[in-house]
Amino acid sequence: MHVALTGATGFLGLRLLRRLLGTHPSVTVLAHAGSADALHRITRFFELTGSPEAFTAELPGRLRVVETDLAQPRLGLSGRSFQKLADGLGAIWHSAGSINLEGDLPELRRINVEGTRHVLELATAGRRAPLVRHVSTAFVAGSRRDGVAYEDELDDACGFENAYERSKYEAELLVHAWSRKHGRPALVLRPSILVTDLPPHPELPSHPLLVIERILRDARCTAGTEEPGGPAGRPLVRMVGRPRGRLNLLQVEHAAEVMTRLAGLTPSGGVDTYHVVHDRDVPVPTVVTLLERLVPLSIDLVAAKPDTPSALEALLDFYPGMTAYLAHRRRFDDTRVRTRLGPSAASAPVGLDYLWSGLALAPAPGACPAVLPSARYA
Ligand SMILES: NC(=O)c1ccc[n+]([C@@H]2O[C@H](COP(=O)([O-])OP(=O)(O)OC[C@H]3O[C@@H](n4cnc5c(N)ncnc54)[C@H](OP(=O)(O)O)[C@@H]3O)[C@@H](O)[C@H]2O)c1
């Protein structure tokens, strides 16, 4: 079965591609038109992560790169090219998207919702009825900060922490509507926050924790040091959060492995949704300790926004879509994954050392970035 993958140059997409190349002789990469050379970036990823030379040398022959734009009808292809592409496929993995937690809804809808619509149209057009593997997020659970989120749930009763979550929720609704309308199966994979212990590198995609670290560093540098003092002379920043909160962080390599194994199971015929999550959450104070190690700040978790924010706190107010997660305590139920895959679905612990390793080559504590990073993931 020939597979196509969107988002193959992304943080998760590269790991999915690694898995797919383990079981398929070739893969069609639906690359982002106008973005930098996808084949080169993919090759650099495999080189930097230790793949044998013989493997990387074969990549140009094993990858068929088709330039596409998710936001355009027919993914920006001509009618003929679109049909030809569709007819050659047995499965479509849709991992591309915008994961900008601070993005605005129209732009996120354009990429994440309309993008999914166009990918589903590709699946509809294919004469072999290609299988759809849609990468969603556990965060379609929205603003429900406590309790348990189940794999079967998909509603907007609690609202959303940010437009990203809403756009991913709307994309999942499209997958359900498509499956009902065409009587076709679909796989929906909902990972939690994906992390790595691979040190940052300019040629590798960024990831959520790296972005948070950069935002804090940026704000710290912009605000200067004239802030209310925390311990050891560090500027104090009061952030809304819960000392007993917890976050689900999962190794990106493990997520890709679980996802490809789930894709190998017999589909039910409708939409099969799986929470691809860690079985142990990370306490919010661990994340706070990590951030304090990386950026010279002292973070105080408070119940409500301070009435008179410092300059630094006011700057961080620009990132409400990101900071909200420090107040989360909910758990993601992954019974369906564990039932289908058994104990092998469990991952090694994600601790402070693992996370530190994935951020460790960030600028030394105290250093300000030469170029102020934007909130958007590179
Ligand atoms: N990272 C996480 O922690 C996380 C957690 C839960 C769910 N997810 C989901 O996992 C999926 C992959 O995330 P990721 O971390 O790999 O994201 P990422 O690193 O930001 O990669 C996004 C990918 O989408 C491509 N893309 C963006 N706009 C496009 C467009 N208009 N047309 C075609 N391709 C486009 C990018 O291509 P270029 O690089 O060439 O622009 C890139 O390959 C997303 O659906 C996300 O919602 C991620």
The ligand as an SDF file (V2000), in Angstrom:
LIG
                    3D

 48 52  0  0  0  0  0  0  0  0999 V2000
    4.2610   19.0590   18.6400 N   0  0  0  0  0  0  0  0  0  0  0  0
    3.3980   18.6790   19.5610 C   0  0  0  0  0  0  0  0  0  0  0  0
    3.6790   18.6940   20.7640 O   0  0  0  0  0  0  0  0  0  0  0  0
    2.0220   18.2090   19.1570 C   0  0  0  0  0  0  0  0  0  0  0  0
    1.1610   17.7670   20.1630 C   0  0  0  0  0  0  0  0  0  0  0  0
   -0.1060   17.3230   19.8100 C   0  0  0  0  0  0  0  0  0  0  0  0
   -0.5000   17.3010   18.4890 C   0  0  0  0  0  0  0  0  0  0  0  0
    0.3520   17.7380   17.5270 N   0  0  0  0  0  0  0  0  0  0  0  0
   -0.1130   17.7090   16.1250 C   0  0  0  0  0  0  0  0  0  0  0  0
    0.8470   16.9910   15.3810 O   0  0  0  0  0  0  0  0  0  0  0  0
    0.9110   17.4970   14.0580 C   0  0  0  0  0  0  0  0  0  0  0  0
    2.3600   17.7620   13.7010 C   0  0  0  0  0  0  0  0  0  0  0  0
    2.9020   18.6880   14.6140 O   0  0  0  0  0  0  0  0  0  0  0  0
    4.4480   19.0530   14.5620 P   0  0  0  0  0  0  0  0  0  0  0  0
    4.8990   19.2350   15.9500 O   0  0  0  0  0  0  0  0  0  0  0  0
    5.1610   18.1200   13.6690 O   0  0  0  0  0  0  0  0  0  0  0  0
    4.3480   20.5040   13.8540 O   0  0  0  0  0  0  0  0  0  0  0  0
    5.4970   21.3310   13.1380 P   0  0  0  0  0  0  0  0  0  0  0  0
    6.8510   20.8910   13.5870 O   0  0  0  0  0  0  0  0  0  0  0  0
    5.1410   22.7680   13.2770 O   0  0  0  0  0  0  0  0  0  0  0  0
    5.3400   20.9060   11.6020 O   0  0  0  0  0  0  0  0  0  0  0  0
    4.2610   21.3520   10.8430 C   0  0  0  0  0  0  0  0  0  0  0  0
    4.3500   20.7290    9.4640 C   0  0  0  0  0  0  0  0  0  0  0  0
    3.2460   21.1910    8.6780 O   0  0  0  0  0  0  0  0  0  0  0  0
    3.7590   21.7090    7.4470 C   0  0  0  0  0  0  0  0  0  0  0  0
    2.8780   22.7930    6.9820 N   0  0  0  0  0  0  0  0  0  0  0  0
    2.5720   23.9220    7.6490 C   0  0  0  0  0  0  0  0  0  0  0  0
    1.7580   24.6980    6.8970 N   0  0  0  0  0  0  0  0  0  0  0  0
    1.5460   24.0130    5.7360 C   0  0  0  0  0  0  0  0  0  0  0  0
    0.8050   24.2960    4.5620 C   0  0  0  0  0  0  0  0  0  0  0  0
    0.0980   25.4350    4.4200 N   0  0  0  0  0  0  0  0  0  0  0  0
    0.8060   23.3810    3.5640 N   0  0  0  0  0  0  0  0  0  0  0  0
    1.5100   22.2310    3.6710 C   0  0  0  0  0  0  0  0  0  0  0  0
    2.2300   21.9110    4.7760 N   0  0  0  0  0  0  0  0  0  0  0  0
    2.2540   22.7940    5.7970 C   0  0  0  0  0  0  0  0  0  0  0  0
    5.1510   22.2190    7.7960 C   0  0  0  0  0  0  0  0  0  0  0  0
    5.9320   22.3500    6.6310 O   0  0  0  0  0  0  0  0  0  0  0  0
    7.1490   23.4360    6.6290 P   0  0  0  0  0  0  0  0  0  0  0  0
    8.0330   23.0630    7.7620 O   0  0  0  0  0  0  0  0  0  0  0  0
    7.8310   23.2530    5.3220 O   0  0  0  0  0  0  0  0  0  0  0  0
    6.4830   24.7690    6.7900 O   0  0  0  0  0  0  0  0  0  0  0  0
    5.6250   21.0920    8.7120 C   0  0  0  0  0  0  0  0  0  0  0  0
    6.0540   19.9920    7.9570 O   0  0  0  0  0  0  0  0  0  0  0  0
    0.0150   18.7370   14.0130 C   0  0  0  0  0  0  0  0  0  0  0  0
   -1.1940   18.3780   13.4040 O   0  0  0  0  0  0  0  0  0  0  0  0
   -0.2160   19.0730   15.4840 C   0  0  0  0  0  0  0  0  0  0  0  0
   -1.4730   19.6720   15.6770 O   0  0  0  0  0  0  0  0  0  0  0  0
    1.6110   18.1940   17.8180 C   0  0  0  0  0  0  0  0  0  0  0  0
  1  2  1  0
  2  3  2  0
  2  4  1  0
  4  5  1  0
  4 48  2  0
  5  6  2  0
  6  7  1  0
  7  8  2  0
  8  9  1  0
  8 48  1  0
  9 10  1  0
  9 46  1  0
 10 11  1  0
 11 12  1  0
 11 44  1  0
 12 13  1  0
 13 14  1  0
 14 15  2  0
 14 16  1  0
 14 17  1  0
 17 18  1  0
 18 19  2  0
 18 20  1  0
 18 21  1  0
 21 22  1  0
 22 23  1  0
 23 24  1  0
 23 42  1  0
 24 25  1  0
 25 26  1  0
 25 36  1  0
 26 27  1  0
 26 35  1  0
 27 28  2  0
 28 29  1  0
 29 30  1  0
 29 35  2  0
 30 31  1  0
 30 32  2  0
 32 33  1  0
 33 34  2  0
 34 35  1  0
 36 37  1  0
 36 42  1  0
 37 38  1  0
 38 39  2  0
 38 40  1  0
 38 41  1  0
 42 43  1  0
 44 45  1  0
 44 46  1  0
 46 47  1  0
M  CHG  2   8   1  16  -1
M  END
$$$$
